[in-house]
Amino acid sequence: MKSVQDNLEHKQSPVRQSYDQLVAEIMQDKDVAEFIRQHGLNQDEIGRSISKFYEFINERDKFFANDQTYMAKGYQPVLVMNQGYADVSYLETAELVELRKLEAIKNRIQLINMPASLKNVTIADLDRQDENRVGIMLAISDFVKRVGQDNKGIYLYGTFGIGKSYLMAYLANLLSKTHLLSTTMLHYPTFVVDIKNAIKDGSVKERIDEVKTAQVLVLDDIGAEQHSSWIRDDVLQVILQYRMQENLPTFFTSNFSFADLERHFSAGKSGDETWQAKRVMERIRFLAQEMHLQGVNRR
């Protein structure tokens, strides 16, 4: 009985004819022919490369046809030389590279008790025709240009639902994209509740340290928390003091102006606590400039 090899070598073998036909089709492929020409492959090298040429043609056709059976999603097959014969390599597509950049931008934004959708906010999502927002957007752009030199942030206040948090999310995305800076956006009223609960498991210091050391910090909706002297003096003031000393960019959103927030902090169980409130406000004023956002509730 003749071996398989004998059959392949026999000119009249149907298997051999089929193989020769396949090789002829492979050699007629434009990408393969161009690769052979560019690298000057001889007959021996071409012969050792046939199986890789075949793999390349199959995977390339699946790639461009968006075939669901294509296994290397996001990677495009290309021919390369590998020690004297052709091989198939898989390169990242421009779409995959861009997707990873976008994912990296999002991953540098830490949201604590805030909507996940805020990670996706870009300038395209903002209403640039609204005069009330133009000044805020210019201030954000100015901060991004001078970050590292002048780290004074923004205290953005205004009524409910007008997009304060949205603008801060835009800032976070911009800082991530242009400076690779990480921003922690924290819903302050919920944080206050979490801190009080953390007393039970002894993790208060750990939670405060995590917030106070953030590269960029946004305290969202400050003034809406259930006020207590302990939170003001032993939590918030500790965070603000550290960030003031380390010159760390700090931003705020609130329904209160500076004056209103000071009155909020002055109301204590022991009566008037104006002096303690002024100490906190001194740090907030050092860290951020007050800006008023006007508009209608968009929720």
Secondary structure, DSSP 8 states (H G I E B T S, - for coil): ---HHHHHHSTT-HHHHHHHHHHHHHHH-HHHHHHHHHHT--HHHHHHHHHHHHHHHHHHHHHHTT-TT-SSTTEEEEEEE-SSSEEEEEEE-HHHHHHHHHHHHHHTEEEESS-GGGGG--GGGS-TT-HHHHHHHHHHHHHHHHTTT---EEEEE-STTSSHHHHHHHHHHHHHHHH---EEEEEHHHHHHHHHHHHHHT-HHHHHHHHHT-SEEEEETTT-S---HHIIIIIIHHHHHHHHHTT--EEEEESS-HHHHHHHHHEETTEE-HHHHHHHHHHHHHHEEEEE-------
